[in-house]
Amino acid sequence: LQQGLNPRFLLITNPNNPLGVIYKRDILENAVTWARKRKVHSIFDEIYALSTHEKYGHGFESIIKILDNNLGDDVHLVWSISKDFGASGLRVGVVYSQNETFLVGLSNLNIFSGVSHPIQLVVSELLTDDDFVDLYLDESRARLKQSYLICIEKLEEMVLPFVPVEAGQFVYVDFSSLLPEKTMEWEQKLSQLLIDHGRVILTPGESQRERMPGMFRICYAWVTPDVLKIGMERLSRIVGKIRRMDWSDLNESSLAGVLAVGFDR
Ligand SMILES: Cc1ncc(COP(=O)(O)O)c(C=O)c1O
């Protein structure tokens, strides 16, 4: 607003990507009030809603609950099975809105992006099986938490600051102390170094519109705990080398030991 821009809607991702934090009720209420005052719509992306690490403790509340299901014409919700059910390939998403005009428009567009009937059948079987869904989500939460703990144990050992996580599949980490200069070019160099010498791929902050160079998102849920441990150990070895050596000496031979960390075959 201060830059003279005219935002048309407020988008809030809760739980947040890439921070993995859950917004408290009063922040969400204030956000809706803020948007309403300016006559802009609010879109709540709750795609990580069921990937909270604790079942109840962390206090995720859907905007539907907070507004007592009175969303009015200007508050909308999106969710999909991509994250909580690890099924992004099925391309099934949900829009929940009470704005009739918007829904009519959307039903027109749906012709181009409708979910195929066999997939609708599969997903409705899945989501109506309460016993399975409860079992699956409990297991999923426990495994997310286990992998998160593996990840942060190593981050703490490396003394790299991170945002403590309450939900989701990633953790946002500050690698800026490793950059010789705080620029996006050095962030990119670090990113490439990790790929080339550790085969570890992290999401650089720049690709997430981060302004501070050196922030990376680590996704700890993509691989099994065994592989995660290997990835974190490789990361730790590279971090150790960066701290001890000059960047100009970081090369194939000085980092040769890193890829040796792997499965015993
Ligand atoms: C916050 C958020 N919303 C939406 C999406 C899109 O998910 P999909 O199109 O696979 O359902 C993603 C995927 O990365 C995401 O992180």
The ligand as a Gaussian input file, in Angstrom:
#p B3LYP/6-31G(d) Opt

LIG

0 1
 C        1.052000     -23.196000       0.227000
 C        0.795000     -23.998000      -1.027000
 N       -0.379000     -23.864000      -1.665000
 C       -0.641000     -24.550000      -2.797000
 C        0.280000     -25.431000      -3.341000
 C       -0.091000     -26.151000      -4.610000
 O       -0.367000     -27.499000      -4.408000
 P       -1.102000     -28.408000      -5.519000
 O       -1.350000     -27.570000      -6.723000
 O       -0.176000     -29.544000      -5.774000
 O       -2.359000     -28.879000      -4.846000
 C        1.493000     -25.614000      -2.704000
 C        2.489000     -26.540000      -3.283000
 O        3.679000     -26.413000      -3.138000
 C        1.772000     -24.886000      -1.506000
 O        2.925000     -25.032000      -0.845000

